Amino acid sequence: MKNLILVRHAKSSWEVPMHDKDRGLTCQGMKDAHLVSTHAKDFIPKTYIIWASSAKRATNTALIFAQNLAYPIESIIYKDDLYTFDEKKLEEIVKSCSNLFESVIVFGHNGAITNFVNKFGDDYIDNIPTSGFVSLKFDTDDWKKIKKGKIKKIIFPKDLR
């Protein structure tokens, strides 16, 4: 079995003009990331790796989750390729994961995340919101062979407030 958890980065700020990759989180985004990560603890596999987009809003979200999950922040793997909004690119990246790892948590961007979940999950989700958490399980031992999986858990901030 392979387990994939996709987390859309927390709400980011558009107030200051800057490059898209450099946008940080809003106060609400930080609160939501803490809220979701705290509630997600019971749905995280025993062992896993964390991959995060190199965009500041995704790295900050991954750091908040790592802090709340007691995951060593120096073990987070930042990937420029995860700075994508395309589910086909996200699929390529997920399928490139070493089979040594049973579980991966990926911090990335929409529409890649929503479209990926709708392609590989067993339930349609209109939109995964910022700080949205979706856990998928695949009945395979090979990341390259993932097909339709089962959504095991969905956590959205609005459902916790």
Salt bridges, closest charged atoms under 4 A:
ASP20 OD1 - ARG23 NH2 2.81
ASP20 OD2 - ARG57 NH2 2.92
ASP22 OD2 - HIS19 ND1 3.98
ASP32 OD2 - ARG161 NH2 2.70
ASP80 OD1 - LYS21 NZ 3.61
GLU91 OE2 - LYS95 NZ 2.81
GLU91 OE1 - LYS119 NZ 2.75
GLU92 OE1 - LYS89 NZ 3.81
GLU102 OE2 - LYS2 NZ 3.33
ASP122 OD2 - LYS150 NZ 3.44
